[in-house]
């Protein structure tokens, strides 16, 4: 088994747990930005400490950061902030499992973005997989017990948030891979942890400035919720370290595809932690989307 596979599975598990905790934070009257900020403020110092310790003990020292590292890092960090906010906001509209499923459209959307922007070749089988995925997204977009015209039920705020998260996470993964690979020296873990330390530090500062400007008092509410917010930071750190190492070892498309195991974890978490029930139509949407993702992995 290639190393990136167990690392990706660990990353998906940690991420599912982190989103569960962030949904809980959202229920504690923290804002969407506050629940998102919790993952950075508590994880960034730990990541920086690990990076410093590893750099010294491994004898690899201070990294040489090339100029083209920064566009990748900034694009990846900014898109991850926005994507996380989309997912946390989505939890207010739909249940946990469906929210995570919407997020996982990143695999399909990444393939489409690669075709439009990079000119990547998409086979007929891949197009078929995307069409199946589209059916799944449409089924998930239609809220349970909804009334009114079909286009009003499908094109709603939850759909926009879910698909937005998918696009942004797709951009984020490729940005992080580009930033990590731009470092010419050091082993895989060194390049991954250095990239993660820099990105999370930038994200923490950016979100802190935003909250001071737009949501005064929210930082203090995050600090007061340290018991849950601290766990958000811990799971975020574990997940991020695993994701960054996986992106360094393998292309973002394959890493994100294997990460779809998070769908199964989200179903279990939604049922056990939140007592949520999935409607028949939502089950159908999840199955269609899951089949499309598996097909896309097999044909790419």
Secondary structure, 3 states (H helix, E strand, C coil): CCHHHHHHHHHHHHHHHHHHHHHHHHHCCCCHHHHHHHHHHCCHHHHHHHHHHHHHHCCCCCCCCCHHHHHHHHHHHHHHHHHHHHHHHHCCCCCHHHHHHHHCCHHHHHHHHHHHHHCCCCCHHHHHHHHHHHHHHHHHHCCCCCCCCHHHHHCCHHHHHHHHHHHHHHHHHHHHHHHHHHCCCCCHHHHHHHHHHHHHHHHHHHHHHHHHHHCCCHHHHHHHCHHHHHHHHHHHHHHHHHHHHHHHHCCHHHHHHHHHHHHHHHHHHHHHHCCCCCCHHHHHHHHHHHHHHHHHHHHC
